[in-house]
Amino acid sequence: MIRTLYLAACASLIALIFLCLAWELRLAPVQSGGSWLVLKCLPLLAPLFGILHGRRYSYQWASMLILLYFTEGVVRATTEQGLSQRLAIVETALSLVFFGAAVGYARLTRPSTK
């Protein structure tokens, strides 16, 4: 179970990083030719090393960070049309997968109280 949560968290975080880059640079940028909004993927790089190495603390604080991406996805899914709306729905789904996996991983790897 822990391995599955680890893999889900890693895969969804990496996919979310690539989605943010592709979305704002190529697929549906706010301005043609790309936008500075691509910098929104930088905070996702901060927990990446810890997530890949299975550090519980990284999972704990990254689960709070990811809620910003969930919020952005929901807002953009309800306010935009076309490809941007579909990308926002994917962002929301990826952030939910990461959140669930990160919380589950942190919970199952907590130190024993016995």
C-alpha positions in Angstrom: 0.0 0.0 0.0 2.8 2.4 0.9 4.6 1.7 -2.4 1.3 2.4 -4.3 0.9 5.7 -2.6 4.5 6.6 -3.2 4.2 5.9 -6.9 0.9 7.8 -7.2 2.4 10.8 -5.4 5.5 10.8 -7.6 3.7 10.3 -10.8 1.0 12.9 -10.2 3.6 15.5 -9.0 5.8 15.0 -12.1 2.7 15.0 -14.4 1.5 18.2 -12.8 4.9 19.9 -13.3 4.9 18.9 -17.0 1.2 20.0 -17.4 1.9 23.4 -16.0 4.9 23.9 -18.3 3.1 22.6 -21.4 -0.1 24.6 -20.6 1.6 28.0 -20.1 4.3 27.6 -22.7 2.6 25.8 -25.6 -0.9 24.4 -25.3 -3.0 27.3 -24.1 -1.0 30.2 -22.6 -2.7 33.2 -21.3 -0.9 35.3 -23.8 0.3 34.1 -27.2 3.9 33.0 -27.2 3.9 31.9 -23.6 3.4 33.8 -20.4 5.1 34.5 -17.0 2.4 32.3 -15.5 4.7 29.4 -16.4 6.6 30.2 -13.2 3.7 28.7 -11.2 5.5 25.3 -11.7 8.5 26.4 -9.6 6.9 25.8 -6.2 6.2 22.2 -7.3 9.9 21.7 -7.8 10.6 22.4 -4.1 9.2 19.2 -2.7 10.1 17.0 -5.7 13.4 15.8 -4.3 11.9 14.9 -0.9 8.9 13.2 -2.5 11.1 11.1 -4.7 13.2 10.1 -1.7 10.1 9.2 0.4 10.7 11.9 3.1 7.6 12.0 5.2 8.0 15.7 6.1 8.0 16.6 2.3 4.7 14.7 1.9 3.2 16.6 4.8 3.9 20.1 3.7 3.5 19.4 0.0 0.0 18.2 0.7 -0.8 21.7 1.8 1.0 23.3 -1.1 -0.9 21.3 -3.6 -4.2 22.8 -2.5 -3.2 26.0 -4.3 -3.1 24.1 -7.6 -6.4 22.5 -6.8 -7.9 25.9 -6.2 -6.4 27.3 -9.4 -7.7 24.3 -11.4 -11.2 24.7 -10.0 -11.3 28.4 -10.7 -9.9 28.1 -14.2 -12.2 25.1 -15.0 -15.2 27.2 -14.1 -14.1 30.5 -15.8 -12.4 29.4 -19.0 -13.5 27.6 -22.1 -12.1 25.1 -24.6 -8.6 23.6 -24.1 -7.8 25.7 -21.0 -10.9 24.4 -19.3 -9.9 20.8 -20.0 -6.4 21.4 -18.9 -7.7 22.9 -15.7 -9.8 19.8 -15.1 -6.7 17.7 -15.5 -4.8 19.9 -13.1 -7.6 19.5 -10.5 -7.6 15.7 -10.9 -3.8 15.5 -10.6 -3.8 17.7 -7.5 -6.5 15.5 -5.9 -4.5 12.4 -6.7 -1.4 13.9 -5.2 -3.2 15.1 -2.1 -4.8 11.8 -1.4 -1.5 9.9 -2.0 0.5 12.3 0.1 -1.9 12.3 3.0 -2.1 8.5 2.9 1.7 8.1 2.7 2.3 10.5 5.6 -0.3 8.7 7.6 1.0 5.1 7.0 4.6 6.1 7.6 4.1 7.9 10.9 6.2 6.7 13.8 4.5 4.2 16.0 3.1 5.5 19.3 3.7 2.2 21.1 
